[in-house]
Amino acid sequence: MTPAQSQIAERVRAAAAQKRPLRLRGAGTKDFHGGPLDGEVLALDGLAGVTSYEPSELVVTVQAGTPLAQLEALLQAHGQCLPFEPPRFGEGGTVGGMVSAGLAGPARASVGSVRDYVLGASLINGRGELLTFGGQVMKNVAGYDVSRVLAGAWGTLGVITEVSLKVLPVAPAEATRVFDCSQAEALRLLNAWGGQPLPLNASVWQAESGATVGRLHLRLRGAAAAVQAAGRQLGGEVLPADAAEVLWGSLRDQRHAFFADALAQGCDLWRASVPQTAPLLAGAGLPPPLVEWHGGQRWYALPPGGAAALVEAVREAGGWTAAFRPAADRRAAAAPLPPALLTIHRALKVAFDPAGIFNPGRLVPGL
């Protein structure tokens, strides 16, 4: 172990012996999400720095407390990127926080999630042991791919100390096209385009103020010839590059007017994950959503306590929903987990954190 890792391991062993909860914290940019923030703060900013980077191999290994902006600047200097566009909800977000949250930006439906790019990870478990999973190559097939389980676990399984990530070259061309249409028409178009060999990368539909019609923005990304050919085929209005950059950045970081208005009005921001082919979610009093991920992610701004119709509509569509940014009550979270999935969560928690000290209740109530 490094000195920083040893100090963390000692803190963990002491907390486990006393069954004293620990709140794992990088920069705290995602403190608004999930269950209550309980426990003594365990700061991870001492785990910083890029361990290794092989641009020709498209692999980078970085310590978990490294600022995400620092990693992305390094990749950009070599014409590479994290294709899943990790959101930045504030200054100083870390690589470990990115993996722990498992959140991806507008391109998620086309390029994959955070866990799809995690090749390996090191973790200090609830016994204070340093464990290493996976590696630094793209073909890791030995046993269970435990490193990817850490993506989206919100620090409930242990302290991530280091991760190895697959990166990709920046696409040579992109363009954003705009279409005036209703939500139903946008879903129909996206499903039709998804079955064609088009360089679709991201999409978003939002209703016009006080209307059921709205605007669909579609980002094409890939080889220059493919982007140009797709643009000619699809038509629509071309959004200038500078305006497109602002749009997609605001969606990634939730600075878009839809999110800002929800917060200003004291609404709970609900995230509904449904099949891309799911029709409009019908429910009494449901306002028009903001639709991303080619129909697979739909955001709703709802008054506190007013999500019953949404939860039922999402259940009927075969999806899942949760309060992403509760206005007040952090426990106004989600529909209960299916019994089988809850059993898996409990088994993982016991295996990695037998004393239950890491971020208790942050991901699943009672765990």
Buried (B, 14 or more C-beta within 10 A) or exposed (E): BEEBBEEBBEBBBEBBEEEEBBBBBBBBBBEBBBBEBEBEEBBBBEBBEBBEBEBEEBBBBBBBBBBBEBBBEBBEEBEBBBBBBBBBBEEBBBBBBBBBBBBBBBBBBBBBBBBBBBBBBBBBBBBBEBBEBBBBEEEBEEEEBBBBBBBBBBBBBBBBBBBBBBBBEBBEBBBBBBBEBBBEBBBBBBEEBBEEEBBBBBBBBBBEEEEEEBBBBBBBBBEEEBBBBBBEEBEBEEBEEEEBEBBBBBBBBBBBEBBEEBBEEEBBBBBBBBEBBBEBBEBEEBEBBBBBBBBBBBBBBBEBEBBEBBBBBBEEBEBBBBBBBBBEEBEBBBBEBEEEEBEEBBEBBEEBBEBBBBBBBBBBBEB
